[in-house]
């Protein structure tokens, strides 16, 4: 299953970009990173079947193990792609929220978009490591 991170806004050269690149290299699953302008640009068409996750402050706060279990289920159910959308400063519209398979939050705090992108990449690496039985994730 391909992991596809679609983010509004350019990450450019920044410490967050270095973190994103570091985790992108480590993720063993097929991975696509797509950047879109803040207020324009259309989201690439989704393959079928696909699951869509929106990062949203009102979303579910999943543990790393729960995210790994969900990704494993989607993979085993034959999903071709799991796409993770990070919106612009105003987040996602109600229509997009209603169509998503999952709204995902990283706790109750509001995070800067660039940091949220790096955090998502780390969690995707951690989840795929859990599924591979890699020692990176040490559940306590």
PECORVEN-V434446 format. One line per field, one symbol per residue. phi: phi as a letter, one per 40 degrees, with the letter a starting at -180 (. if undefined). Layout:
BEGIN
phi: ???
END
This chain:
BEGIN
phi: .ccbcbbcgccfcadccccdcccdcccccdabbbbbddbagccdcccbcabbbbcaccccbcccccccccccccdccgccabbbbbccdcgbcccccccccabbbbgcccbcdccccccccccccccccdccgccdcbcb
END
